[in-house]
Amino acid sequence: MNIKSISEIIREMEKWTAHYEENVNRFGLEQLQQVHTEGEWSLGQMYVHLIGSAVYMQLRSAQRCLEREEELSREAFKTEVGEGVFKLGGFPPIRIQVPPSPQYTPQQPTSREQLLDGFKEVLEQMKALEPKLENYDEQYKAPHPRLGALSAMEWFALTEMHYRHHLLQEERLLQALES
């Protein structure tokens, strides 16, 4: 398995957060909400997705594992896809598209501050989890819909992997915005 150290993940998250914040600050709200191709997200929606996934899925799942919630599985395993992602140390550089739906398509941001505050909140939550991960019990695993059962450390690492994965999408959206 190819997981960075806790301190490396935090350093990477600081780097990606600064990168994403810089791009939020480059554009007005109208530009951040601009959709260039039907079925695609705006740049702002992609940022809302990153923040929401981190806060409500990845870091919440890591916290559940750390709290050793009783309903969590101690016997479950990663899927083949999950094994591949963690062996690679990230998602493959391919485009993953999910059909638009009210459950999955992120809302448009309501302000640049919403995005900046969200990125800050993710980083603060990660730093708060950092000391708790030093002696986590890897038996406690929370399910991911595609990757299978993940431990607290794997959920924590997945947050950084997810931020990194969306750099390709961000590049496409930036090119469309700047053209």
C-alpha positions, 0 to 999 in steps of 0.5 A, a space after each residue: 500500500 502506498 500511503 504517505 505519512 500523516 505529516 506529508 499528507 498535511 503538507 500536500 493538503 496545505 499546498 493544494 489548498 493554497 493552489 485552489 484558494 489562489 484560483 478562487 481569488 483569481 475569478 469573480 463569482 460569476 466566472 466561478 459559476 460559469 458552465 462551459 459544456 452541458 453536463 460539466 460542472 463549473 469551477 465553483 461546483 468542482 470546489 464545492 464538491 472537493 470541500 463537501 466530499 472532504 468534510 461530509 464523507 472522507 474526514 467524517 468517515 476517518 473520525 468514525 473509524 477513530 471513534 471505533 463506532 460499533 457498526 463499523 466492520 472489522 472484517 471488510 476489505 477493499 474492492 479491487 478498485 480500492 486496492 488499485 487506488 492505494 497501490 498507486 497512491 492516488 486515482 489513475 489520471 482518467 476522467 470519471 464522469 457521473 451522470 448529472 443528478 440532484 444527489 451527486 451534482 454539487 450546488 453552485 457556490 453562493 460566494 467566493 468566501 464560501 469556497 475559501 472558508 470551506 477550504 480552510 475548514 477542511 485543512 483545520 479538520 485534517 490538522 485536528 485529526 492528525 494527532 489522533 491518527 498516530 495510534 489508530 486501530 486499523 481494524 475499524 473500517 468505514 465503507 466507501 461506495 467504490 473502494 470498499 472498507 477503509 481505515 481512518 488513515 486510508 480515509 485521511 489519505 484519500 482526502 489528499 488523493 481526491 484533491 490531487 485527482 481534481 487538478 486535471 479537471 480544474 485545468 480543463 475548466 481553467 482553460 475553458 474560462 480563460 479562452 
